[in-house]
């Protein structure tokens, strides 16, 4: 069997939970490029995030093919059997021997319309060669199956095993239910389903996601459920069977479980443990009881043990990535998934098994994310004697919502919040000490504590910030915002994806060096991060050029440590906490010896840079609008908070334990995906009006748009541009002129009204845009020897200011501190225009060159860009590409050897030779010598000497 897509255009499975919208690029749900995307989306429903591979030519295969799932099958398992049969119609979906009672009740009514096969009805004498395994990764054997199965395809909603059996293929994606994966594929291929099938599949999704409420539920589950309802699924029927009443025996067991229920806290997780005895001679379904008990107490994990004669049935459920219940179940000889598992414990009592389980759990409950992973380092504190007014000032400067209060020994004794400070000031208590208004308490967590412990502490105390203490040292703080932004279920996969992006975008030796710096930082108790534009461009799939490294700690000490280990020099700026590590020449060899693929050290794409810049994470505040900021060392969160736009507030952790983790405190990733430029706070443009120019630049470069609120804030801050220093505005305009299409940013600044705030005479119109484009597309910079980026920036500036009169230009020059080169270009522009107007087609090349030689090349280039005269442009092109390079072979030294006395006549002779060359009158050295003789007096001794040569 060939496991390939039989028709249409499909993608291989991807592990992403992004939504599909009518504006998405690429194939639509129907598998084709429809002209009307919206209509296609409306008709076919959600696009399959992971389109499953289907067998091609399986109808001609005489080998027996089965679709199997696990025993004690729930709705998700049975629904997956039916859904898989839609994709693999020649394979028989085999119902397990043991099916949950509510599923069996559903099948008693709707089973005849479903293609399910009982295992005892399988034909004898057939040999099973291929199996599709759904909602499980463990093979159950039925009639006709041996160990020599040729192929097994696993379709499951849990991680595949690290060690995969030979001839097994896994199509696994982390969603709430296996049925979701199959429903996506069915909808993508336009395969029709009946209302009964749709209802069964809906029940499968609802059961495994807790009616779409479990934390493992993804947007894909919701979209798949919505599509099934659109196909005729009866929500009332699905709900009826999901809430099937308990049998008397089940009710008795359930009451026993409630009576013996115990909640223990392990690493911040509430774990529910319970046991019960089953009535004699009964074999009741236990998983339903686990669901009901979990809904009753809502723990992080649940373990129930039910005595069944001499054996004990263990059922385990988990809602957290910190506890893989399959690992616990395997200890007792069972198995399952990380969120659901079971085991049959033989020859033991339920109480004995429970005690063993209690002893085991601390080993298996391991916080995947600890406080140290998301806390902010470098916490600011206040003393109880500080005044309310002093604390208010600090909060205004730093933007913090609260400070831990410490005593003279450094111990945390309370927390003061912005809300408390604001209320105190309103009541005239600004001169009162903080101890009057703070929340008293010694609450704190350790860096290795779990996130669940922090959540519990916040709920109990009402504190929005919890101090982090290691030993007797206050090392940081963890805030409510840190917890809100956390997405545990997606973080591990996201880290892998981002790590892969870094490997693709950054040369291997450079990335290896960054890893070394990150490890060294961790040993010093610091954290290293990629920040800003690098992260933004990495996520956008754009080339990465500048590597910005921020150290949550002391960047200078880290750079000095690296220099001591690897050599090189460190140059530092202590006021700003910055360090430049100049790398030694031999460092390349140390970072390329053990690489699997050796590359040439002369390759600029793989060489180590000449230096590494390290910057201490810092915060900044402005004493007044447009002022340069004052900076202080701070945490990565505060460092990102001082940046201009949300899309530039992303960071990637380079700590060995958190490599590739994306930090997104301010919604930058969402704005990046939505194409939005958004400022962080309402005073952003007031603090720094140059961000207005930056906003236009990012809009133009990325094709993004300002959100409405940010654009409104710009209009309010425009007058402040007059108060910004000219050097800072010129710097921002220089950056705009280095963009691929600077006229787009200038056009936006024109629309916003920013250009006229810089100077009333500055504009961007069609004339300017046309010439900017000509500079990039028509102007042959190489032949003009003006292909340096600085040359292009100078010409952009010259065009931008070209139409200013002398007075306006003088004002702009003074305001923006423009360069002398630009002033010189502006001063000669009229002379160039006049000269170009004199050029005619009847002129000889030498006559044109005589006029053009009087001007520098940038001035002539500006003339080429601004003239409307096609003949003048052609002459300028000829001059730039050919004529200006034409020179006689004879030089002044040659004339001296000829006995010609040095003097002004040298210049005259050489120019006349050049004229003759330009006009095609002479071509060789001999012809030049002959011409020199003619120039001199024919009867003179010098002329005779020239003729003899």
N, C-alpha and C positions, 0 to 999 in steps of 0.2 A: 504493500500500500504506500502510496506517495502522499505524505502529509503536507500538502501545499494548498494554496487558495485556489478553488476551482474557477472562480469568475470574479469580475470586477477588479477594482483597485483598492487594496487594503494595506494597512500598515501592520508591521509585526507588533506584538504586544509591547506596551511601554508602561513603566511604573509611574504614572502620573495621575493625579486626581483633578486635573484642571477641567473647567467647564467648557462645553462646546456651545458656540453661539452662531447665529446665521452669518456673522461677519468673519468667522474663522477661515483661514486660507486652506487650500488643499481639498482633497476629496470630501464629499458630503456624505450623509448617512446612506444614501443610495449607492455609494461607491463610485459615483461619477462626478464630473465637473458640470453641475447643472447651471443653466443660465440664470434661473430664478432661485437664488439661495434660500430666501425666506420661505418660499412655497415648498421647497424640498425639505427644509427643516421641519416645517409644520406637518408635513405629510409623514415623514419617516421617523420622526422622534430623535432621540439622542444619538449622536455618533458613538460607535463603540470605541472606548478608550483603548482596549486591547482586543483586536479582532482575532478570534480563534482560528487556528488552521483546520481546514476540513480535508478529508481524504478525496483524492481525485481518482476516478476510475474504480472506486470501490464496488460499484455495481457488478463488475465483471470478476470480482474476487470470490472464489469458492471457499476460501478459508473462513471459519466462523469468527465473527466479531461481536464483542459484548461491551455493554456500558455498565459499570459497576460502581457501587458506593459502599459506605460503611454499614455495619450492623447497628441495631438500635437507631434506625434511620429516622431523622426528623423531617420536617417539611422541606428544609433547604436541600437535604440529600435527595429526597424523592423528586422534588421539582427539578433538580439538576439532571436526574436521569431522563426525565421527559424532555427537558430543554436540549440536552445533548443529542437525543434521538432526532430532533429537528435538524441538527447540523450534520449528523451521521446517520442517515435514514436506513442504511443497510446493516447497522449494528443493533443488536437486541438489548434494550434497557432492562436489566434484571433486578427485580425487587428483592431486597435483602430478606432473610428468614425472619429477622426481628425488626418490626417497625413500631414506632411510637403509637400509642393507643389513639391519640387524636388524628394522626395521619391515617391509621387504619379505618377510622370512622369516616374520614373524608373519602377514602377510596371505596368504601362500601356503597357510597352514593354515586361517585363520579368515575370510579375505576373503569367501568366498561368502556368509557369513551377515551381512555388513555392507553397508550401502546405498551404498558408494563407487562413484563413476563415473570411468572413465578419460577423460582429456581428449579423446582421439581418437574417442570414441564419442558425443560431444555432437552433437545433431541439427543439420544444416545448415539455413540459412534462418531460424533463430530469432534474435531480437534480445534480448540480455541487457539488462534495464533495472535490475535490483536485485541487489546483491551483499551477502552477509554475509561479512566478512573476519575470520578467527580466527587468533590467535597471531601476528599480524603487522599492521603498519600501512602496508604497501606492497602495492599492487595488482599482481598478475600477470595478464596478459591470456591468455585462452583463446578458442577458437572461438566466434564469435557476439558477441564483446565489442567495443564501440567506445569512443570517448572521451565519448560522450554518455550515460553511465550516470546514471539518474535519482536513485538513492539508494544509498549505501554505509553499512552499519552495521559498525563495527569493535568486536570483542570481544577484548580483549587484557589481559595482566597487567603492562603497563608504562605509564608516563606517556603521555598523549596529547600530540601536538605542540602547540606554542604557536600555530602558524598552522594552522588546520584548513581543508581544501578545502571549497568550497561543496557542499551536499547530502550531506556526510559527517557521520555521528553516531558518537560515541565512547562506549563503555561500558567504561572501563578502570579497573582496580583493582589495586593492588600486592599480589599474592599470588605464591606460588611457581610456579604453573602456570596457563595459560589454562584447562585442563581443570577446574580447581577452580571457576572462576566458572560454567561451564556445568553442572557436576555439582550445584552448589548450586541452580541454577534448576530443574533436572530433579527433584531431590528435593522442592523446595517445591511443585511442581505435580503430584506423585504420578504422573509419567510412568513407565511400566514400562520396564526395560531388560533385555536378555538377559545371561547370564553372560559371553559373549564380548565384548559391548560394555562391560560393567563391567570386565573384565580389561584391555581396551585403554585405558580411561580411567585405570585404576589405574597402568598402565605410564607413561602420559603424565605423571601427577603425580609418580611416583617418579623418572622420568628427569630432569625439570626441577628437582627439589628434592634430587637426590643421595640418593635413598632417605630423604627428609625430614631431611637433615643440613645442607644449605646454609643460610647465614645469612639468605637471602631467604625461607626457609620460614616460613609463618605458622600460627597455630592453625587457620585455616580450611582449609589444605591437609590437616592431620591429620584434621580432622572429615570432610572430603570423602572422603579415602582410607578412613576407617573405614566410612562409609556405603556405598561401593562394594563393600567386602568383604562387608558385610551383604547386598548385592544379588547376591552370587554370584561376585565377582571372585576369580580363582585367583591367589593370591600367588606360588605356585611357578612358574606359567607366566610371569607378568610378570617375575619375577626371572631366569628362564632366558633370555628374549629380551633383557633389559637387559644381561646379561653374555654376550652372544653372542661366540663366539671370533673372533679376527682372522683374516683371510685371509692367505695367505703374503705377498702384496704389502703388506698393511697392517702385518704383522709387520716387514717390511723397513723400511718408513717409520718405524715406531715405534722400532726400534733406532737409526735415524739421528737421530731426535729426542732420544732419551736420550743419544746420544754427544755431540751439540752443545748440550746443555742448559746454560744459563747463568742464574744468579740474580743480579739486580742490585737494589740497594735505592734507592728513590727516595722522598723525603719519608717515610721510615719504613716504606714498603711493600716487601715482597719481590715482585719482578716476574720471572716465569719467561719466558725467551726461548729459542727454539730453531728450527732449520731442518733440512730433510732433502730428499732427492731421491726422486721417485717412480720406480719401475721403468718402463722404456719401454713405451709402448702400454697403459698402465693408467689407469683413471680411478676411483681408490678414494675412498671416503668418508673425510673428514678429521676431522669433528667427533667421532667416537667416539674417535679418538686423542687429541684435546684433553682429553676427559673422563678418559681413563686417565692421561695425563700429569699432569693437575691433581691427581688423587687420589694420585699418587706423591709430589709435592713440596709440595702444599697452599700455593700462593702466594696473594697478594692478587689477582694477575691473571696470565694466561697468554697469550702470543702465539706461535703456531707458523706457520712459513712453509714450504710444500712446493712444490718445483719440479715443475711439470707441463709438460714441454716448454719452450716459450718463455715461458710465463706462470708466475706464482707465486700459489698459493692461500693467503690469510691467514685464519686462524681465531683469534678472540680470545674469552677468557672473563674475567669479573671477579667477585669476591666482595665488593667494597667500593664504597660510594657515592663514594669519593674518586677513582675512575677510571671514566669512562664510555667503554667500549671502542667504542661506536658512533661517537663523535666521532673516535677514532683511525682507525677503518675508513673513515669518510667522507673522510678525507684521502687515502686510496688509492683512492677511487672506489667504495667499498662502502657498507654500511649494516648496520642491525640494531638491537639494544636496548642499554641501558646495561650489561647484564650479559653479553650474547652478541651477537657481530657477526662479519662475514666480508667479504672483498673479493677480487676477482680482479685481480691486478696484472699488467698486460700488458707484454711486452717487457723484463722485468727479470730479474736473477738473484736467487735467494733471499738470497745474502749481501749484495747491494747493498740490497735492500729492508730487510734486518735492520739494517744500519748506519743507514739513514735513520730506521728505527723507534727505534733507540737515541737518536738526536738529538731526536726528537719527544717522547718520553715525559715528560721533565721538565715540558713545557708542559701536558700533560694530566693528570698525577697531582697533583691539587690537594686538600690536606686539607680536607675539608668541615667537620670539627670540629678545632679547634686546642687546644693546651694552654691558651691564654688563655680559651677558652670554658668550661672546667670547673674551672680551678684555683681555689684559695682564696687570696685576697689577705691581706695583713697577717700574714705568717708570724711565729711566735715562734721565737726562737733561744736557744741557750745557748753559753757559752764552755767550752773544754776544762778550765778550772780550776774550774768550778762543781762543787759536791759532788753525789754521788748523791742524798743526802737532799734537797738543794735542788731538784733536777730532779724528784724524786718528788712533792714538795709542789706544784710548778707543774703537773705532770700531773694531780694530784688536783683542783686548782682549775679547770683549763681543760677537762679531759676529753680532752686530746690523747693520741694513742698514741705520739708521738715528736716530737723536735725536731731540726732541722738544727744542727750544731755549727759555729761560725764562729771564725776567729782574730781577732787584733786589727785586721786590715785589712778585715774583713768578708767574707773569702772562705770558702766552704763547705769544710770539711775532714773532715766525717763526719756520721753520723746516730746519735742515741741513741734507743732504743725503750723502750717501757714494759716489754716482756718482759725486756730486759737490766737495766733498773733494778730490777725485782722480784727477779730472780735475785741481783743484787748485794746487795740488802738482806737476802735470805735467808742469804747467806754472810757477813753482818756487815761489808759494805764500804760502808756508807752514808756514811762520811766521806771516801771515796776520790774523787779527781777524775774527772770524766766521761771524760777521755781514756783511762782504764783500761778502760772497758767499751764505748765507742762503736765503731761500724762505720766504719773509716777509708775515705776516698775523696773525690774531688772531683766526683762525679757530679751533673749538673744538666741541665736542658733549658731551651730558650728559649720564651717565650710563643707564638711562631709555629710551633713544632714540631708534628708530627702526634701523634695519640694512639698510633699504632703505634710510634713511637720510644719513647714512655713505657713501653708494654707490654714492648718488647724490653729496655729498661734495667732494668725491675723484675725480669724473668726472669734477666737476667745477673747482677745485683747482689744480688738477694734483698731489696732495700729496698722497704718498703711505702709509703714516702713519697719523692718525688723533688723536691728543691728546684728552683724556677724562677728563673732568673737572666736579667736583661736588661742587657746591658753588664756593668758590674761590680757591679750592684745586685741584691741578693736581693729579689725582689718577691712571692714566694708559694711555694706548695707544691701538688703534685698527689698524691693518695693513691690507694691501691688501691681504696678505696670509691668514689672519683670515677669510676673506670673501670668498676667493676661495675655501677653504676647507669645507665651510658650505654647508650642504645638507638639507634644511628645510623640504622637503617633506618626507624624510625617518627618520628624527631625532627622532620624538616622538615614533614611533614604535620601533626604535633601543634602545631608553632609557628603554622601558618596557622590551625588550628582555634581555638587559644586567642586569637590576635590577633582573630579574628572575634567571639569571645565578648566581648572587651573593647570592641570597637566597638559591640556591641549593648547592653552594660550601662552604659557610661560615656558621658556627654554628649560630643559631638564637640569642643567647645572645651576641655573639661577634658583629654581625651585628647591633644589637640594640645599643650596646655601641658606635659603629662607627657612627651611626645616631646621637647620643647625642653629640659626639665630633663635627660632621659636623654642627649641629645646634648652638653649642657654638661658633664655628669659625665664622659662618655667623653673629652672634650678635656682634662680634668684628670687623666685616668688612673684615674677612679673608675668604679663600676658602680652603677646604680640599679635597685631591685627593688620590685615589689608583694609584700607578704608577708601571712601570717596569714589573718585572717578574710575579707579581700577575695578572696583566691585561692580559699579554701574555698567561699565563697558563689558565686563566679563559676562554678566547676566544677559546683556543685550546681544551677545555674540559678536561684538565689535573688537577690532585689534586692541591689544593692551600695550601701551607705550611706557607710561610713567608708573613706577612702583612706589606707592606711598605706604610706609610702615609706621604704625603708631604703637607705642609701648605704654601699657598700663603699668607704670612703674617709672624708674629712672633710666631714660634713654641713653644718657651720657655714660652711666656706669655699665650698661649693657654693651655699648659700643667699645668701651675700654676693655671689657672682658673678652670680647671677640678678637680685639687687636692683640691682646696678650696671648691668645691661643693660636691665632692664625697669622699674626703679623699685620703690617700696615700701620697707618697713622690715623689718629682721631682728631678732628677739629670740632670744637663744641661752642655753643652759645648758651651759657648758663641761664640767662634771663628768660629765654624761651624754652629751655630744656631740649634743645636740638643737638644732634651729633651727626657728623659726616665721617663715615669710616672709609678711608682710602684703602682700597684692597691691594695687597701685595701682588707683584707680577706672577709669582709662582703658584698662586691660589688655584688657577685653572687646572693644573696638573692634579692637585689634590682632590678636586671635585669631578674629575673625568676618568680617573684610573679604573674605578669599579663600575663604570657604566656599561650596560650590556651592549649598547650601540655606540661605538666611538665616533666622535665627530671632530672635524678640524677646528683647532682653536682659532683659526683665522675667520671662521664663519661668524659674522656679526649677529646672526640670529641665535647662536648658541653660546657665544662668549659670555663670561661673567662681566658685569658692568665695571666701570672704573671705581665706583664708590657706591656705598649704600647709605641712604639718609634714614635716620631714626629720629622720631619726634615723640616727646613725652605727651601722653594724653593730658589735655588741659581744658579748662573752661575759660571763658572770656566774658567780660561785661563792658558796657559803654557808659562812661560818665555823663555823656550828653550825646544827642543825635549827631551823626556823621563823624564822631570822634574815633580815633584809632582805639582798638580794644585793649583793655588791660587783661593780662593772662595769668592764670595760676594753675598749678598741677592739679589734675582731677582724674576722674574715671573715664573709661571709654564711652560710657553713656553720655556724660556731660561733654566730652570732646565732640561726639557726633551732634549733640544738641546745638552746638555753636555754628554749625554749618548752614549753608544758604538754603538748600531745597531738600525736600524729603528724599528725592532720588539719589542724593549725595550723602545720605546719612547711613548707608548700609556699610557693614563691616564683616569681614571674614576672620574668624579666630584661627590663629596659626599655632596654638598650643598643641603639643603632641596628643593630648587626650581629647581635644575638641577640634582637631584639624578639619577644616572645611565647614565649620558651623557658621551659619549666617546670622548676624545680629541685625534685627530690624525693630528698633524701638519706636519709630515714628511713622510707620506705614509706607516706607519708601518702596518696598517691593510691589505693593498693590498699585502705587502710582506709576511705577516703572511699567507694569503690565498694562495699565490703562492709558499710558502715554500722557501723563499729567505732570506739569511743573507746579509745585505747591510749596509755599514758604512754611516754615515751622511754626511761626507765631505772628501775631498781628503787628508787632513792632519791627519785624525783620527789615523791611525797606527803610524804616526810620533809623534803625541802628546803622545800617550800611546801605545808602542809596545806590552804590555801584552794583548791587544785586539786581537792579532793574536792567542794566546792560547785560548782566550775566544771564538773566532769565530769557532775554531775547536771543542770546547766543545759543543757549541750550534748546530753545524752541526750534531754531533754524537747523541746528546740527542733527538733532534726534527726530525731528518731525513731530514733536510733542506740542501741547498747548497749555497755556496757563489756565488754572481753574478760575472760576468767576471771582472768588473771594480774593485770590492773589492779585488778579488784575485790578480789582477795586482798590486794593491796598497800594498798588503802584500809583494810581491816579492821585491818591492822597499824599504820597511821598515825593512826587515829582519836583515840587519847589525846593526840596532839600538838596537836589543835585547841584544847585548853585553854591552850596556850602562845602562841597567835597573838593579836595585839592585837585588841581589840574593833572598832576602826575598820576593819580589813581584812575581818573577817567581816561587819560590817554592810554594807560596800561590795559584797561578793559577794551578799548577800541583796537589796540594792537592785537589783542587776542581774537577779536572779531575778524580782523583782516587776515588772520592766519587760518580761518575756517575755510571749508571747501567752497561755500557760497556766502560770502560776507554780506552781499546785498540783501539776502533774506533777513538777516538779523537787523540790518539798517532799516529795511522796510518796516519791520515790526516796531522798531524804536520810533520811526516816523508816526506810525499809527497810535502808539502810546503817548506821543507828545514829548518824548524824552530828548530828541535831538534839539528842539527849539529851546529846551531848558538849559542845554549845554551852551548853545548860542543861537539866537534867532535866525541867523543866516544859514545854518546847517540844515540840509534837507536830503531826502532820498527820493528820487523820482525816476521816471522811465529812462531819462537821459543817462543818469548815473548807473542804473542797473544794466543798461545796454553796454556801457563801457567797461563795467566790472566783468561782465561775461566775456567781452572781447579780449580783455587782458588774459583770461584763462584759456580761451578756446582758439582765438585767431592770432593773437600776438605770439610770435616765435621767440620766446625768451632766450632760448639757447643761442641762436644766432646773434642776438643782441648782447650776449654775455651778461644777462640780467636774470639768471635762473636761480639765484640764491633766494631762499624764503624772505630774507630781509629786503632784497631788492623789490620783490612783489609787494611787500607791506608798504614800502616807500611809495610805490606807484599807486596803490590803493588810496593812501593818504593824499597824494597829489591830485588824484581824480576827485576825491571827496571835498577837497578845498579849492578845486580849480576855478569855480565860478564866483568865489568870494572876491569882492573888490579889495583894494589894498588896505583900507581901514578895517574892514571886517576881518581880513586875514590876520592883520596885526593884533587884533583883539583875541582871536582864536589862538594865535601863536603864543601870546602872553598867557592866556587862560590855561592852555593845555601843555605849555612848555614844549612846544614842537621843536624838532631838530633843525639845525642849520641847513642840512641837506634839503629838507623840505622847503624851507624858506627860500633857498637858492632856486629850486625848481619853480616855485611860485613867481619869483621875480623875473625869470627868463621866459615865462610862458608866452607873453605877448610878442617878444622878439622872435620866438620860434614860429608863432603864427604868421608874423609878417614875412619871415624868410620863406616859409612854405608857400605863401601866396605868390612869391616871385618865381617859383619853379615852373618851367615850361617844358613841353616835350621836345622842343628844338634845342635845348641845352645839351652840351656834351657832358659826359660823365665827370670830367675834370671840373667843369663849372659847378655842377651840383656838389661835388666833394668840397670845393673851395668854400661853399656856403655852410655845409653841414659840419665841417671840421671845427667851426667856431663854437660848437655847443657840446656839452657833455652828453654821453649816451642816455642817461635817464631823462634829460630834457627832450631829446629827440624821440625817445619812446613815448613820453607824455604827448608830444605832438602827433605821433602816429595814432595814439588812442583817441585823440580829441578832434583830429581833422576830419572834415567831410569830403576832402579832395582825394579821389581815388588815385590820381596821378601822383600826388604828393606821397601817399602811402607806398605806392610802388617804388618811387625813388628812394624812400627811406628804407624799404626792405632791401633794395639793391645795395644801398650804402652799408647797412648793417651786416648783410650776408657776404658781400664781395668787395665793394669799392674801397671801404676803409682799410682793408687788409692789403691792397695793392701798393707796393713800394718798389723803388728801383733796386737793382742788384748792387749797384755802386753805392758806397758809403763815404762818409767824410774821410775815413782812413785811405780809401782808394784815391780820393781826390788829392790827398796830401802826398801819396806816393807818386802821383802824376806831376808833382811839382807845383801844384796850384797853391798859392799862398792862402792860408786860412783867413776867413773873414766872412762878411755878410753874403758874399757871392756863393759860398757853400750852400746856403739855404736856397738861394735862387736857382742854382744849378740842379740841386736835388728835387726841388719842386717841379721844375720844368721837365725833368726826367719822369717824375711820377705822372704829370699831366699827359705826357706822350704815351706812357704805359696805359693809363686809364682810357685814353681815347683810341687805343689800338694802333698808334703810329709806330711804335717800336715794340719788340718782343724779346730781344736777347741782350746779353751783356755787350756783345760787339756793337750792336745797334746803339746801345747807351753810350759807349765810348765814342762812336762816330758823332753822336749828337753833342757830346761834351766838346768835341773839337770844333763843331760848327758854332757852338755858343761862344767859344773863345775867339779871339782875333785870328783869322785864318793865317796871317803871316807871322804870328808870334811863335816864339820858341816853345811855349807850352802847347800850342796847337800841334806843332810838329811832333812833339814828344807823344801826345795822345794818339796821333795817327800811326806812329811807329809801333804802338803797343798792340 
